[in-house]
């Protein structure tokens, strides 16, 4: 059974969100726990899905190529029984955001890739999924704000 994060877990998550590569010893010092306790808590947070992965933000040392961003609007065959579509979308690493919507569209995806051809390949994969009735894709021309 999943254990909800407590105040110490939230402090760990906050520190890790600032620097996912922080050594356990330094992290332990910041949250006033032993290194072993920090490791065990991180393992539990990963196992329970509160930490889904780690990422890299490119620093100033390398030339930055902005990803190509597309929004994909997905219509499912049956919006009440489309769980297999959601499960398949979770496995696509380029899908950085997936919102189940009320209203006209069933699902809105934010897809980021390094090439338009990869966006097209993802679109083809999603369109061919059992349970997907239709899609609409729009490319972002400019992103004004990203947290």
C-alpha positions in Angstrom: 0.0 0.0 0.0 1.3 3.4 -0.9 2.3 5.7 1.9 1.6 9.4 1.3 4.6 11.6 1.5 5.2 13.2 4.9 6.9 16.6 5.6 10.4 15.0 5.4 9.5 13.4 2.0 8.2 16.7 0.7 11.5 18.3 1.8 13.4 15.6 0.0 11.3 16.1 -3.2 11.9 19.8 -3.0 15.7 19.4 -2.8 15.7 16.7 -5.5 13.6 19.0 -7.8 16.4 21.6 -7.5 19.2 19.2 -8.0 18.4 15.5 -8.8 22.1 14.6 -8.6 22.7 15.9 -5.1 24.7 13.3 -3.1 22.8 11.4 -0.5 25.2 12.6 2.2 24.6 16.2 1.4 20.8 15.6 1.1 20.8 13.9 4.4 22.5 16.9 6.0 20.0 19.3 4.5 17.0 17.4 5.8 18.5 16.2 9.1 18.4 12.5 8.4 21.0 9.8 8.0 22.3 8.9 4.5 20.7 5.4 4.8 17.3 6.9 5.8 17.4 9.3 2.8 18.2 6.4 0.5 15.3 4.3 1.9 12.9 7.2 1.5 14.0 7.9 -2.0 13.6 4.2 -2.9 10.1 4.2 -1.4 9.1 7.5 -3.2 10.3 5.9 -6.5 8.5 2.6 -5.9 5.3 4.4 -4.9 5.4 6.6 -8.0 6.1 10.0 -6.3 9.4 10.1 -8.2 8.7 9.1 -11.8 12.1 9.8 -13.2 15.0 12.2 -13.3 15.8 14.6 -16.1 18.6 16.8 -17.4 18.4 20.5 -18.0 21.0 21.6 -20.4 23.4 24.1 -19.0 25.1 27.1 -20.6 28.2 25.2 -21.7 26.5 23.6 -24.7 24.5 25.1 -27.5 20.8 24.8 -26.8 18.5 23.5 -29.4 14.9 24.1 -28.4 12.6 21.2 -28.8 9.9 21.2 -31.3 6.6 21.3 -29.4 3.3 20.0 -30.6 -0.1 19.8 -28.9 -2.1 16.7 -29.8 -5.8 16.5 -29.2 -6.9 12.9 -29.0 -10.5 11.7 -29.4 -11.1 8.2 -28.0 -13.7 5.6 -29.2 -15.1 5.4 -25.7 -13.9 8.1 -23.2 -15.1 6.1 -20.2 -13.2 2.9 -21.2 -10.1 4.3 -22.8 -7.6 3.3 -20.1 -5.4 1.3 -22.5 -4.9 4.5 -24.5 -3.7 6.4 -21.4 -1.4 3.5 -20.4 0.1 3.5 -23.9 0.6 7.3 -23.9 2.5 7.1 -20.5 5.1 4.9 -22.3 6.0 7.6 -24.8 9.0 9.6 -23.4 8.3 12.6 -25.7 4.8 13.0 -24.2 5.7 15.5 -21.4 2.2 16.4 -20.4 -1.1 14.4 -20.7 -4.4 15.9 -19.6 -7.7 14.1 -19.6 -10.2 16.8 -20.5 -13.9 17.5 -20.2 -15.6 19.0 -23.2 -14.9 18.4 -26.9 -11.4 16.7 -26.7 -10.8 13.6 -24.5 -7.0 14.1 -24.1 -4.6 16.9 -24.7 -0.9 16.0 -25.0 2.2 18.2 -25.0 4.8 16.4 -27.1 8.4 17.6 -27.3 10.9 16.2 -29.8 14.1 17.2 -31.5 12.7 16.8 -35.0 9.4 17.2 -36.8 9.8 13.7 -38.2 9.7 12.3 -34.7 6.5 14.3 -33.9 5.0 12.7 -37.1 6.1 9.2 -36.0 4.5 9.8 -32.6 1.3 11.1 -34.2 1.2 8.0 -36.4 1.7 5.7 -33.4 -1.0 7.4 -31.4 -3.5 7.5 -34.4 -3.0 3.7 -34.9 -3.7 2.9 -31.2 -6.8 0.7 -30.6 -9.3 3.0 -28.9 -8.2 6.2 -30.7 -10.9 7.6 -33.0 -9.2 10.7 -34.2 -6.4 13.2 -33.5 -5.7 16.8 -34.2 -2.1 18.1 -34.0 -0.9 21.7 -33.8 2.8 22.8 -33.6 3.7 25.6 -31.2 5.3 28.5 -32.9 6.5 30.2 -29.7 6.5 29.2 -26.1 6.2 32.3 -23.9 6.4 30.7 -20.5 7.6 27.4 -19.2 8.3 26.4 -15.6 
